[in-house]
Amino acid sequence: MFALFKKYMKSALIFAILAPLSMGVEVFMDIRQPTLMSEIIDVGIPAGDVSLIVSLGKWMALYALIGLFGGIGCSTCSTLAATRFGSSVRQALFNKITTLSYKEIDEFTTSSLITRMTNDVAQVQQVVMMGLRALARAPFQCIFGLIASYRLSPRLALIFVAAIPILAIAVAVIIVKAFPLFSQVQKRVDRVNTVMRENLLGVKVVKAFVGQTREKQRFETTNSDLMSWSMRSAFLTITLTPISTFVLNASVIALFWFGGNMAIGGSIETGKIMALTTYLTQVLASIMQVMMILMVLSRAMASAERINAVLTTEPEIRDDLNPELPQSASVEFDRVNFRYNDSDPEYVLKDVSFAVNSGETVGIIGATGSGKSTLVALIPRLYDVGEGSVRIGGADVRKIPRKRLTRDVGVVLQESILFAGSIRENLRWADEECEFEVLEEAAQDAQAAEFIAAKPYGYDSPVEQRGKNFSGGQKQRLSIARTFARRPKILILDDSTSAVDTATEAKIREAIKRRGGGTTVFIIAQRISAIMRADRIIVLDEGRVSGIGSHAELLRSNEIYRAIAVSQLGEEVLEDG
């Protein structure tokens, strides 16, 4: 918590300093009030001195007004400081997340990262705001109150000394027990967000399979689990209030008992007992404020740990200190083994070796789960290889600077993701300075120009979140156009034409061939028709390369490819082959 505060409070340091100073003014004014009131009761009223009463009353009013402005200043400054602090932490989290590899994001999970950026940051931001107010007020009020009480009656001030440790011990016990519960609560929040996110993103599937009842039960189970842990943590928190109230009431009773006996004996005035009662209330109230802040702090510390876990994560994929630059668009896999986690018992890719020359078009085919998408994900270094190496133009991709790698390798993923904005903004997403003529050419080659022109505002037509106002085929074509606009040296199409018709797919293939000009192309497809004209085809089977060759060669030599071809194109394909 302190590490976060120290690093990200810089943008709001002036407000973080002004808040406690303003609160100090308010507390000092509040502390003066009981003493003045005591003087009115013990001196002014018995003597009937109206001028003294009026004079002291004016001072009390003035102190109250100054304290009001001090309180307003503290509230304003603490709010500004906490808001800016929260904004800085959120920005730092987002910046860090953008540097994480797929592996780290998979380990944290998307829902957990969202929770950390929202709920956890809100917890930390709240404790900063409350801390700048209460932790500034409580020490001042406690110290000044104890000093003023001692000056009024050293004997009765001992009641304060006895009450404070009792409260401190009670809170310490509660905090020790509550901290692990707060960590569990945040984990349950992650789970609720996971279920909710899956249902919102997959709402069409849920409705198509009439799965509302099952999903309601699933959410109810997760939500009930969160409620259960929240109640357990809340129960410990709320026990602090009755304990504090009991200690306060017992202290007031003790003060009246001993103070009353002293007043009867003539060793203290009634006004001083009333002032001491006010000071006692203020001191214990300040202690209670600190206790409540500590409770909130214990929960914020659990959130701070989760935030720091992300901020201190070193991305697995980093630029090498001795970079190498590719000399061509050739791609070579050399005895590559890969698994997503070191704890996985089996590799997803096993001893994969092949070489692709610059300008070649390579098709990749295989059964579901054979490792096709994983294979091409290693080229732009979305994941790092476990063993072996992947080279582009003779340079190991782990040594190529990431900016150069992302510029040279264009990827169209299986899931077509569009961002809220306009069509033009989405096509320019990788290059904001891309000329419009380049965008038009890319849209035409991706067979997207026609439906873009049919939109009311053409390229300035709005794109809703995740492109939900476009069909699956339209989203795929826009994604392809976005990648075409970058003019990459290596183009990877990961089953990116699955939602378009065969005629449109054929036109896109022709456009890819026409755009070629030395571009190396990898095409993952489930349909043989999409890759049968490729220079070479790689057949994957359970993570291994089963065969490499042209369409005709594989029909003759590879049983897996031949079986796929016959199932899709019929027996006559063997005769044509």
C-alpha positions as CSV (number, residue, x, y, z in Angstrom):
1,M,0.0,0.0,0.0
2,F,2.8,2.4,0.9
3,A,4.7,1.5,-2.2
4,L,1.6,2.4,-4.4
5,F,1.1,5.6,-2.4
6,K,4.7,6.7,-2.7
7,K,4.9,6.0,-6.5
8,Y,1.6,7.2,-7.8
9,M,0.7,10.1,-5.5
10,K,3.2,12.3,-7.2
11,S,0.6,13.8,-9.5
12,A,-1.5,14.8,-6.5
13,L,1.2,15.5,-3.9
14,I,0.2,19.1,-3.4
15,F,-3.4,18.1,-2.5
16,A,-2.1,15.3,-0.3
17,I,-0.1,17.8,1.7
18,L,-2.9,20.5,1.8
19,A,-5.5,18.0,3.0
20,P,-4.0,17.2,6.5
21,L,-2.9,20.9,6.9
22,S,-6.5,22.0,6.3
23,M,-7.8,19.3,8.7
24,G,-5.3,20.5,11.3
25,V,-6.9,23.9,11.2
26,E,-10.4,22.4,11.7
27,V,-9.3,20.2,14.6
28,F,-7.5,23.1,16.4
29,M,-10.6,25.2,16.1
30,D,-12.8,22.3,17.4
31,I,-10.4,21.7,20.4
32,R,-10.7,25.3,21.5
33,Q,-14.5,25.1,21.8
34,P,-14.9,23.0,25.0
35,T,-12.4,25.2,26.9
36,L,-14.3,28.3,26.0
37,M,-17.6,26.7,26.9
38,S,-16.2,25.7,30.2
39,E,-15.2,29.3,30.9
40,I,-18.7,30.5,30.1
41,I,-20.2,27.9,32.5
42,D,-17.7,28.3,35.3
43,V,-17.0,32.0,35.1
44,G,-19.4,34.0,33.0
45,I,-22.7,32.5,34.1
46,P,-22.1,32.4,37.9
47,A,-20.8,36.0,37.8
48,G,-23.6,37.1,35.5
49,D,-20.9,38.7,33.2
50,V,-22.9,39.1,30.0
51,S,-20.0,40.9,28.2
52,L,-17.7,37.9,28.9
53,I,-20.3,35.4,27.7
54,V,-20.9,37.4,24.5
55,S,-17.2,37.8,23.9
56,L,-16.5,34.1,24.4
57,G,-19.5,33.3,22.2
58,K,-18.1,35.4,19.4
59,W,-14.8,33.6,19.6
60,M,-16.6,30.3,19.5
61,A,-18.5,31.4,16.4
62,L,-15.3,32.6,14.8
63,Y,-13.5,29.3,15.5
64,A,-16.4,27.4,14.2
65,L,-16.3,29.4,10.9
66,I,-12.6,28.9,10.5
67,G,-13.0,25.2,11.2
68,L,-15.7,25.0,8.6
69,F,-13.4,26.3,5.9
70,G,-10.7,24.0,7.1
71,G,-13.0,21.0,6.8
72,I,-14.2,22.0,3.3
73,G,-10.5,22.5,2.3
74,C,-9.6,19.0,3.6
75,S,-12.5,17.3,1.9
76,T,-11.8,19.0,-1.4
77,C,-8.1,18.3,-1.4
78,S,-8.4,14.7,-0.2
79,T,-11.0,14.0,-2.9
80,L,-8.8,15.5,-5.6
81,A,-5.7,13.6,-4.3
82,A,-7.5,10.3,-4.1
83,T,-9.1,10.7,-7.6
84,R,-5.8,11.6,-9.2
85,F,-4.1,8.7,-7.3
86,G,-6.7,6.2,-8.5
87,S,-6.4,7.5,-12.1
88,S,-2.6,7.1,-12.0
89,V,-2.8,3.6,-10.6
90,R,-5.4,2.6,-13.2
91,Q,-3.3,4.0,-16.0
92,A,-0.2,2.2,-14.7
93,L,-2.1,-1.1,-14.6
94,F,-3.4,-0.7,-18.1
95,N,0.0,0.2,-19.4
96,K,1.5,-2.8,-17.7
97,I,-1.3,-5.1,-19.0
98,T,-0.5,-4.0,-22.6
99,T,3.1,-5.3,-22.1
100,L,2.1,-8.7,-20.8
101,S,2.3,-11.7,-23.0
102,Y,-0.6,-14.0,-23.8
103,K,0.9,-16.4,-21.1
104,E,0.7,-13.8,-18.3
105,I,-2.8,-12.7,-19.3
106,D,-3.9,-16.3,-19.3
107,E,-2.5,-16.8,-15.8
108,F,-4.1,-13.7,-14.3
109,T,-7.4,-14.2,-16.4
110,T,-9.2,-11.4,-18.1
111,S,-11.9,-11.1,-15.5
112,S,-9.4,-10.8,-12.7
113,L,-7.5,-8.1,-14.5
114,I,-10.8,-6.2,-15.0
115,T,-11.5,-6.6,-11.3
116,R,-8.1,-5.3,-10.3
117,M,-8.5,-2.2,-12.5
118,T,-11.9,-1.4,-11.2
119,N,-12.9,-2.8,-7.8
120,D,-9.4,-3.1,-6.4
121,V,-8.3,0.3,-7.5
122,A,-11.5,1.7,-6.0
123,Q,-10.7,0.1,-2.7
124,V,-7.3,1.6,-2.6
125,Q,-8.6,5.0,-3.8
126,Q,-11.2,5.0,-1.0
127,V,-8.7,4.3,1.7
128,V,-6.5,7.2,0.4
129,M,-9.4,9.6,0.5
130,M,-10.6,8.5,3.9
131,G,-7.0,8.3,5.2
132,L,-6.2,11.9,4.2
133,R,-9.4,13.0,6.1
134,A,-9.6,10.8,9.1
135,L,-5.9,9.9,9.7
136,A,-5.2,13.6,9.5
137,R,-8.0,14.5,11.8
138,A,-7.7,11.7,14.4
139,P,-4.1,12.2,15.5
140,F,-4.5,16.0,15.8
141,Q,-7.8,15.6,17.7
142,C,-6.5,12.8,19.9
143,I,-3.2,14.6,20.9
144,F,-4.8,18.1,21.3
145,G,-7.7,16.5,23.2
146,L,-5.4,14.7,25.6
147,I,-3.3,17.8,26.2
148,A,-6.4,19.9,26.9
149,S,-7.9,17.2,29.2
150,Y,-4.7,16.9,31.2
151,R,-4.6,20.7,31.6
152,L,-8.1,20.6,33.0
153,S,-7.6,17.6,35.3
154,P,-4.6,15.3,35.3
155,R,-6.5,12.8,37.5
156,L,-9.6,12.5,35.3
157,A,-7.3,12.3,32.2
158,L,-6.3,8.9,33.4
159,I,-9.7,7.6,32.2
160,F,-8.6,8.4,28.6
161,V,-5.3,6.5,29.2
162,A,-7.3,3.4,30.3
163,A,-9.9,3.5,27.4
164,I,-7.5,3.8,24.5
165,P,-5.5,0.5,24.9
166,I,-8.8,-1.4,25.2
167,L,-10.0,-0.1,21.8
168,A,-6.6,-0.7,20.2
169,I,-6.4,-4.3,21.3
170,A,-10.0,-5.0,20.1
171,V,-9.2,-3.5,16.7
172,A,-5.9,-5.3,16.4
173,V,-7.5,-8.7,17.0
174,I,-10.3,-7.9,14.4
175,I,-7.8,-6.8,11.7
176,V,-5.7,-9.9,12.0
177,K,-8.7,-12.1,11.5
178,A,-10.3,-9.9,8.8
179,F,-7.3,-9.5,6.4
180,P,-7.4,-13.1,5.0
181,L,-11.2,-12.8,4.6
182,F,-10.8,-9.7,2.5
183,S,-8.4,-11.5,0.2
184,Q,-11.0,-14.3,-0.3
185,V,-13.7,-11.7,-1.0
186,Q,-11.7,-10.2,-3.8
187,K,-11.2,-13.6,-5.3
188,R,-15.0,-14.2,-5.2
189,V,-15.5,-10.9,-7.0
190,D,-13.2,-12.2,-9.7
191,R,-15.4,-15.3,-10.1
192,V,-18.6,-13.3,-10.2
193,N,-17.1,-11.1,-12.9
194,T,-16.0,-14.2,-14.9
195,V,-19.5,-15.7,-14.9
196,M,-21.0,-12.3,-15.7
197,R,-18.6,-11.6,-18.5
198,E,-19.1,-15.1,-20.1
199,N,-22.8,-14.6,-20.1
200,L,-22.7,-11.1,-21.5
201,L,-20.3,-12.1,-24.3
202,G,-22.1,-15.4,-24.9
203,V,-25.7,-14.2,-24.5
204,K,-26.6,-15.4,-28.0
205,V,-25.4,-18.9,-27.3
206,V,-27.2,-19.0,-23.9
207,K,-30.5,-18.0,-25.6
208,A,-29.9,-20.3,-28.5
209,F,-29.6,-23.3,-26.2
210,V,-32.2,-22.0,-23.8
211,G,-29.6,-22.1,-21.0
212,Q,-30.9,-19.2,-19.0
213,T,-32.0,-21.4,-16.1
214,R,-28.6,-23.2,-15.9
215,E,-26.7,-19.9,-16.1
216,K,-29.0,-18.3,-13.4
217,Q,-28.2,-21.2,-11.1
218,R,-24.5,-20.9,-11.9
219,F,-24.5,-17.2,-11.2
220,E,-26.6,-17.7,-8.0
221,T,-24.0,-20.2,-6.7
222,T,-21.1,-17.8,-7.4
223,N,-23.0,-14.8,-6.1
224,S,-24.0,-16.7,-2.9
225,D,-20.4,-17.7,-2.4
226,L,-19.4,-14.0,-2.6
227,M,-22.2,-13.0,-0.2
228,S,-21.1,-15.7,2.3
229,W,-17.5,-14.4,2.4
230,S,-18.6,-10.8,2.4
231,M,-20.9,-11.4,5.4
232,R,-18.1,-13.2,7.2
233,S,-15.7,-10.2,6.7
234,A,-18.5,-7.7,7.4
235,F,-19.4,-9.4,10.7
236,L,-16.0,-8.8,12.0
237,T,-16.1,-5.2,10.9
238,I,-19.5,-4.4,12.4
239,T,-18.4,-5.9,15.8
240,L,-16.0,-2.9,16.1
241,T,-18.9,-0.4,16.4
242,P,-20.6,-1.9,19.5
243,I,-17.3,-2.5,21.2
244,S,-16.3,1.1,20.6
245,T,-19.7,2.4,21.8
246,F,-19.4,0.3,24.9
247,V,-16.0,1.6,25.8
248,L,-17.1,5.2,25.1
249,N,-20.2,4.8,27.3
250,A,-18.3,3.2,30.1
251,S,-15.7,5.9,29.9
252,V,-18.4,8.6,30.1
253,I,-20.0,6.9,33.1
254,A,-16.6,6.7,34.8
255,L,-15.9,10.3,34.1
256,F,-19.3,11.4,35.6
257,W,-18.8,9.1,38.6
258,F,-15.3,10.3,39.5
259,G,-15.8,13.8,38.3
260,G,-19.1,14.2,40.2
261,N,-17.4,13.1,43.4
262,M,-14.6,15.6,42.8
263,A,-17.2,18.3,42.1
264,I,-19.0,17.6,45.3
265,G,-15.7,17.8,47.1
266,G,-15.0,21.2,45.4
267,S,-11.8,20.1,43.6
268,I,-13.2,20.7,40.1
269,E,-15.9,22.9,38.5
270,T,-18.9,21.6,36.7
271,G,-17.9,23.3,33.4
272,K,-14.6,21.5,33.4
273,I,-16.4,18.2,33.7
274,M,-18.6,19.1,30.7
275,A,-15.5,20.1,28.8
276,L,-13.8,16.9,29.8
277,T,-16.8,14.9,28.6
278,T,-16.6,16.6,25.2
279,Y,-12.9,16.0,25.0
280,L,-13.4,12.3,25.9
281,T,-16.0,12.0,23.2
282,Q,-13.6,13.6,20.7
283,V,-10.6,11.6,21.6
284,L,-12.4,8.2,21.6
285,A,-14.2,9.2,18.4
286,S,-10.9,9.9,16.8
287,I,-9.6,6.5,18.0
288,M,-12.8,4.9,16.5
289,Q,-12.1,6.7,13.2
290,V,-8.6,5.4,13.1
291,M,-9.9,1.9,13.8
292,M,-12.4,2.1,11.0
293,I,-9.7,3.4,8.7
294,L,-7.5,0.5,9.7
295,M,-10.4,-1.9,8.8
296,V,-10.8,-0.3,5.4
297,L,-7.0,-0.3,5.1
298,S,-6.8,-4.0,5.7
299,R,-9.2,-4.6,2.9
300,A,-7.4,-2.1,0.7
301,M,-4.1,-3.9,1.5
302,A,-5.5,-7.1,0.0
303,S,-6.4,-5.1,-3.1
304,A,-3.0,-3.4,-3.1
305,E,-1.4,-6.8,-3.1
306,R,-3.4,-7.9,-6.1
307,I,-2.5,-4.6,-7.9
308,N,1.1,-5.0,-7.1
309,A,1.1,-8.6,-8.4
310,V,0.3,-7.2,-11.8
311,L,2.6,-4.1,-11.6
312,T,5.6,-6.1,-10.5
313,T,5.1,-8.9,-13.1
314,E,8.0,-9.0,-15.5
315,P,6.7,-9.8,-19.0
316,E,8.1,-13.0,-20.3
317,I,8.4,-11.5,-23.8
318,R,10.9,-8.6,-23.8
319,D,13.3,-7.1,-26.3
320,D,16.7,-8.7,-26.4
321,L,19.7,-6.5,-25.4
322,N,21.5,-7.7,-28.5
323,P,18.8,-7.3,-31.2
324,E,18.9,-8.8,-34.7
325,L,17.1,-7.7,-37.8
326,P,15.5,-10.0,-40.3
327,Q,17.1,-10.0,-43.8
328,S,14.1,-11.3,-45.6
329,A,10.5,-12.6,-45.1
330,S,11.5,-16.3,-44.9
331,V,10.3,-18.3,-41.9
332,E,12.0,-21.3,-40.3
333,F,10.9,-23.5,-37.4
334,D,13.8,-25.5,-36.0
335,R,12.9,-28.4,-33.7
336,V,10.2,-26.4,-31.9
337,N,8.5,-27.7,-28.8
338,F,5.9,-25.7,-27.0
339,R,3.4,-25.9,-24.1
340,Y,1.3,-23.1,-22.6
341,N,2.4,-23.8,-19.0
342,D,5.4,-25.5,-17.6
343,S,3.1,-27.6,-15.5
344,D,1.3,-29.0,-18.5
345,P,2.2,-32.7,-18.9
346,E,2.3,-32.7,-22.7
347,Y,3.6,-30.3,-25.4
348,V,1.1,-28.7,-27.8
349,L,3.7,-28.6,-30.5
350,K,6.3,-31.4,-30.7
351,D,9.6,-31.3,-32.7
352,V,8.2,-29.0,-35.4
353,S,10.7,-28.2,-38.2
354,F,10.2,-26.7,-41.6
355,A,11.4,-23.7,-43.7
356,V,9.3,-21.3,-45.8
357,N,10.9,-19.0,-48.5
358,S,10.1,-15.4,-48.9
359,G,7.0,-14.9,-51.0
360,E,5.7,-18.4,-50.6
361,T,2.0,-19.1,-49.7
362,V,1.7,-21.9,-47.2
363,G,-1.5,-23.6,-46.1
364,I,-1.9,-25.2,-42.7
365,I,-4.5,-27.8,-42.1
366,G,-5.3,-30.4,-39.4
367,A,-7.9,-31.6,-37.0
368,T,-9.2,-29.4,-34.3
369,G,-6.7,-29.2,-31.5
370,S,-3.8,-30.2,-33.7
371,G,-1.9,-26.9,-32.9
372,K,-2.5,-24.9,-36.0
373,S,-3.2,-21.5,-34.3
374,T,-0.5,-22.2,-31.7
375,L,2.0,-22.7,-34.6
376,V,1.4,-19.4,-36.2
377,A,1.2,-17.5,-32.9
378,L,4.9,-18.2,-32.4
379,I,5.8,-16.3,-35.6
380,P,4.7,-12.8,-34.3
381,R,5.9,-13.9,-30.8
382,L,2.5,-13.9,-29.2
383,Y,4.0,-16.8,-27.2
384,D,7.7,-17.8,-26.8
385,V,8.9,-21.2,-27.8
386,G,9.7,-23.6,-25.1
387,E,12.5,-25.4,-27.0
388,G,14.0,-24.8,-30.4
389,S,13.7,-21.6,-32.3
390,V,11.6,-19.7,-34.8
391,R,13.5,-17.5,-37.2
392,I,12.5,-14.8,-39.7
393,G,15.0,-13.8,-42.3
394,G,17.7,-15.7,-40.4
395,A,17.0,-13.8,-37.1
396,D,15.5,-15.5,-34.0
397,V,12.2,-13.9,-33.3
398,R,13.2,-13.5,-29.7
399,K,16.0,-11.2,-30.8
400,I,14.0,-9.1,-33.2
401,P,12.7,-5.8,-31.6
402,R,9.0,-6.1,-31.0
403,K,8.1,-3.0,-32.9
404,R,9.9,-4.3,-36.0
405,L,8.3,-7.7,-35.5
406,T,4.7,-6.3,-35.3
407,R,5.4,-4.1,-38.3
408,D,6.6,-7.0,-40.4
409,V,4.0,-9.6,-39.4
410,G,0.3,-9.0,-39.9
411,V,-2.1,-11.4,-38.2
412,V,-5.8,-11.9,-38.8
413,L,-7.0,-14.0,-35.8
414,Q,-9.9,-16.5,-35.7
415,E,-12.0,-14.1,-33.7
416,S,-12.6,-10.9,-35.5
417,I,-12.3,-8.1,-33.0
418,L,-13.5,-4.6,-33.9
419,F,-13.3,-1.6,-31.7
420,A,-16.0,1.1,-31.0
421,G,-15.5,4.0,-33.3
422,S,-15.8,4.3,-37.1
423,I,-14.9,2.0,-39.9
424,R,-12.1,4.4,-40.9
425,E,-10.7,4.4,-37.4
426,N,-10.7,0.6,-37.3
427,L,-8.9,0.3,-40.6
428,R,-6.3,2.8,-39.4
429,W,-6.0,1.1,-36.0
430,A,-2.4,0.0,-36.6
431,D,-1.4,3.2,-38.5
432,E,-3.2,6.4,-37.7
433,E,-1.4,8.2,-40.6
434,C,-2.4,5.6,-43.2
435,E,-3.5,7.3,-46.4
436,F,-7.2,6.9,-47.4
437,E,-6.2,5.5,-50.8
438,V,-4.4,2.7,-49.0
439,L,-7.5,2.0,-46.9
440,E,-9.7,1.9,-50.0
441,E,-7.4,-0.5,-51.7
442,A,-7.2,-2.8,-48.6
443,A,-11.0,-2.7,-48.3
444,Q,-11.4,-3.7,-52.0
445,D,-9.0,-6.5,-51.8
446,A,-10.7,-7.8,-48.6
447,Q,-14.1,-7.6,-50.4
448,A,-15.3,-5.1,-47.9
449,A,-15.6,-2.0,-50.1
450,E,-19.1,-2.9,-51.4
451,F,-20.8,-3.2,-48.0
452,I,-18.9,-0.2,-46.7
453,A,-20.2,1.9,-49.6
454,A,-23.7,0.8,-48.8
455,K,-23.5,2.2,-45.3
456,P,-25.1,5.7,-44.8
457,Y,-21.7,7.3,-43.9
458,G,-19.4,5.1,-45.8
459,Y,-16.0,4.8,-44.1
460,D,-17.2,7.1,-41.3
461,S,-20.1,4.7,-40.4
462,P,-20.1,3.8,-36.7
463,V,-18.8,0.5,-35.3
464,E,-20.3,-0.6,-32.1
465,Q,-18.5,-2.4,-29.3
466,R,-16.9,-5.6,-30.7
467,G,-18.5,-4.8,-34.0
468,K,-21.9,-6.2,-33.0
469,N,-23.6,-4.1,-35.7
470,F,-21.8,-6.2,-38.4
471,S,-22.3,-9.8,-39.5
472,G,-19.6,-12.4,-38.9
473,G,-18.5,-12.3,-42.5
474,Q,-18.3,-8.5,-42.6
475,K,-16.2,-8.4,-39.4
476,Q,-13.8,-10.9,-40.9
477,R,-13.5,-8.8,-44.1
478,L,-12.9,-5.6,-42.1
479,S,-10.3,-7.4,-40.0
480,I,-8.5,-8.6,-43.2
481,A,-8.7,-5.1,-44.6
482,R,-7.2,-3.7,-41.4
483,T,-4.2,-6.1,-41.8
484,F,-3.9,-5.5,-45.5
485,A,-3.6,-1.7,-44.9
486,R,-0.4,-2.4,-42.9
487,R,1.2,-4.0,-45.9
488,P,3.1,-6.6,-43.8
489,K,6.0,-8.7,-45.1
490,I,4.5,-11.8,-43.5
491,L,0.7,-12.3,-43.5
492,I,-1.0,-14.8,-41.3
493,L,-4.7,-15.6,-41.8
494,D,-5.9,-17.8,-39.0
495,D,-9.1,-19.4,-40.3
496,S,-10.2,-15.8,-41.0
497,T,-12.5,-16.5,-43.9
498,S,-14.6,-19.1,-42.2
499,A,-17.7,-16.8,-42.1
500,V,-17.6,-15.7,-45.8
501,D,-19.0,-17.6,-48.7
502,T,-16.8,-19.6,-51.1
503,A,-17.0,-17.1,-53.9
504,T,-15.9,-14.2,-51.7
505,E,-13.2,-16.4,-50.2
506,A,-11.9,-17.1,-53.7
507,K,-11.7,-13.3,-54.5
508,I,-9.8,-12.7,-51.3
509,R,-7.3,-15.4,-52.2
510,E,-6.8,-13.9,-55.6
511,A,-6.3,-10.5,-53.9
512,I,-3.7,-12.0,-51.6
513,K,-1.9,-13.5,-54.6
514,R,-2.1,-10.2,-56.5
515,R,-0.8,-8.2,-53.5
516,G,2.0,-10.8,-53.0
517,G,5.1,-9.0,-54.2
518,G,7.4,-11.0,-51.9
519,T,4.9,-11.3,-49.0
520,T,5.0,-14.6,-47.2
521,V,1.5,-15.9,-46.5
522,F,0.3,-18.4,-44.0
523,I,-3.3,-19.6,-44.3
524,I,-5.0,-21.7,-41.7
525,A,-8.2,-23.2,-42.9
526,Q,-10.7,-26.0,-42.3
527,R,-11.7,-26.0,-45.9
528,I,-9.2,-27.5,-48.4
529,S,-10.6,-25.3,-51.1
530,A,-9.0,-22.3,-49.2
531,I,-5.4,-23.7,-49.3
532,M,-5.3,-26.3,-52.2
533,R,-3.6,-23.7,-54.5
534,A,-1.0,-22.8,-52.0
535,D,2.7,-23.3,-52.9
536,R,3.0,-25.8,-50.0
537,I,0.6,-27.2,-47.4
538,I,1.6,-28.3,-43.9
539,V,-0.5,-31.1,-42.3
540,L,-0.5,-31.1,-38.5
541,D,-1.5,-34.1,-36.4
542,E,-1.6,-33.8,-32.6
543,G,1.1,-31.2,-32.6
544,R,3.4,-32.9,-35.1
545,V,4.1,-32.2,-38.7
546,S,2.5,-35.1,-40.5
547,G,3.3,-34.0,-44.0
548,I,4.5,-31.0,-46.2
549,G,4.0,-30.6,-49.9
550,S,1.7,-29.4,-52.6
551,H,-2.0,-30.4,-52.9
552,A,-1.2,-33.1,-55.4
553,E,1.8,-34.4,-53.5
554,L,-0.1,-34.7,-50.2
555,L,-3.0,-36.5,-51.9
556,R,-0.6,-39.2,-52.9
557,S,1.6,-39.4,-49.8
558,N,-0.4,-38.3,-46.7
559,E,-3.3,-40.3,-45.5
560,I,-4.6,-37.6,-43.1
561,Y,-4.7,-35.0,-45.9
562,R,-6.3,-37.5,-48.4
563,A,-9.0,-38.3,-45.9
564,I,-9.8,-34.6,-45.3
565,A,-9.9,-34.0,-49.1
566,V,-12.2,-37.0,-49.8
567,S,-14.6,-36.0,-47.0
568,Q,-14.8,-32.4,-48.3
569,L,-14.5,-32.8,-52.1
570,G,-15.4,-36.4,-52.8
571,E,-13.6,-39.4,-54.3
572,E,-13.2,-37.5,-57.6
573,V,-10.5,-35.3,-56.0
574,L,-8.2,-38.3,-56.1
575,E,-8.6,-38.6,-59.8
576,D,-8.1,-34.8,-60.3
577,G,-5.0,-35.0,-58.0
